[in-house]
Amino acid sequence: MFLKVVLLACVASVCQAGGLLAPAYGYGAWNPYNNYPAQPAIASQHSNILRSPFNLGQISTYSKAIDTPFSSVRKSDVRVSNPGVAIGGFAPAYHGLAAPLAPAYHGVAAPLVSHVGVSPYGAPVAKVATGGLLGVAYSAAPAVSHMTYTNGLGLAYACEFVDNDVAWVPYKQRPEWIDVTPVPENDGPKPVVVIAHSEKFEDVYGYFRAVLKSNEKSERALQLTKDAVELNPANYTVWQYRRDILKALGTDLQPELEYVESVITHSPKNYQVWHHRRVLVEWLQDPSEELDLTADALILDPKNYHAWQHRQWAIKTFGLYEHEMDFVDNLINLDVRNNSAWNQRYFVMNNHLGWSDMNIQKEICYTMEKIKFVKNNESAWNYLRGLLLHDKRGLSGNCVVTGFCEELYKNQCRSPFLLAFILDICDEAIKKEEIGVFHNPTRGVSLCEDLATKYDKIRSKYWNYVCEKFRKARDELAAKEDPEKVERTI
């Protein structure tokens, strides 16, 4: 009997510990999570971008960890956007920890990655194997990804993806370049920051410096600039020299436009490539593809400053205003908070449609409808304020706008942007000496106090500062109405 009790206790212990017996899930059945009330699922996610000096290289890291009482998932990813570059400095920080990068390790075909847990939950951080004297040397492999899965039984499996540049032939091994002696980089005897480049990077830029020095303008030099751009798309010297070659050779620019479009697709926030595109369009005097190009870029990132700048330049230079309001309207309908789209709407009004009273009132009605949809939208409120700067009646004189604001306030809307707008109306009414029941210094003080203490506490000091101005105006108004009362108070 005693032996049976012991065996029964052992079986129960195994079940409770999550052993080999499969738990039965159902009403009244044993639930493993009931036995671990203090161990909820824990998830952590980290991402970081490390750029080298002068933006010659960029390394992005990503890691994710999910832990439950019975399973664990680990994912990590390292991507090198300019794979010919390696830098010294600090590795990306996780949970406030930053580890100095170890010296370079040369002769490795691709970054060697190991998992080092610095997270309190054991989340792995991709770490590049290193050794040597300086920096961290990355090969032409653009990405290394690792995924590891484990469970409560200790079973685990992992997968790794490595993309290698195996087709590359160095310029020093190409017969057509045997007549050129590469020029090595010269940072001086005591460089502030030494950058450890890959062999491919040194090879390409050594020959680029050579053709730049000899001022060679040829098809092979044009191809060389393309390889240099792939290693560092932000190198403005390479782009300028490429333009010089294109002009000297009288090259057909249509293929160049297609090439630049592909670079923009992979590097959409690169000022140099957008500038190169602009120069090509100026040479061709053909902006027919620019609106579609920028529209595609803005689909990926609706707030891409470089795409908006290029679009405005093309529209203003070549008069492409015809359908721009429809384009902007579609973006605002997709995201009413898209401040860039509201800015573009103002750009079209200011440079094309003009500020006639009819246009202003039409835009006011449009903006008020968008504010009704999302009342706490700073972009729309700023656009409305910008419209009224062109209204001869001003902020306080447009009855449609003031009535709209008071109706919102009456219906308990307390958006800080609404209150700030009413404050501006009060301020203008005081300056024009058109003080009324709704717009006066006393209400200005009340609105400032509400913003500082309830609706916009993060800027409380600013609203307290503005409040003093309204208090001063209130006291001055009281002195004009009853000077004797002020003297008695003093």
CORMOPE-V864707 format. One line per field, one symbol per residue. phi: phi as a letter, one per 30 degrees, with the letter a starting at -180 (. if undefined). psi: psi as a letter, one per 20 degrees, with the letter a starting at -180 (. if undefined). A space follows every 50 residues. Layout:
BEGIN
phi = ???
psi = ???
END
This chain:
BEGIN
phi = .edddddddddddddddidddddccldiddcddddbdcbddcbbbbbabc cdeihdabbcbbbbbbbbdbabbbbbabbcdcddbbbckbdedbhicbcd ddddbcicdbeccbcbdcddciddbdbddbljcaibccddddabbbbbbb bddidbbbbbbbcccccdceddccedcddccdcddbcidbddbccddddd ddddddddddddddhdcbdddddddddddddadcdddddddddddedddi ddddddddddddddecbdccdddddeddddddddhbcdcddddddddddd bdcdeddddddddddddcicdecdddddddddddbdcdddddddddeddd cbdicddddddddddddddddddbdccddddddddddddccddiddcddd dddddddddddidbedddddddedddddddddhcdbdcbadddedddddd ddcbcaddcdddddddeddddddddddddddbdddddddd
psi = gghggggghgghggghjlbippqpprpirpphhhilhjmrppqqpqqqpp qrqjkiqpppqpqppppriirpppqqpppohnijqqrrcqqqppkjpppq prrqoqjphqpppqpooiqijjpqppppprrbhpaopqaiohqpqqpppr aiijqqqqqpppoqniipoqhijphijhipoqoqpojrhmqgoppoqrhg ghgghghghghghilpnrhhhghghghhhhhnijohgggghghgggghik qpighhghghhhghhimikohghhgggggghgghlnjhihggghgghigh nikoghggggghggghhjlligjhhggghgghhhnijnhhghghghgggh ifhrlqhghghghggghhhhhhgohlohghhhgghhgihjpiiagiiohg gghgghgghhkjpkphhgghghghggghhghillpahhnrhghggggghg ghigilhhkhhghhghhhghgghghhhhhhhnhhhghhg.
END
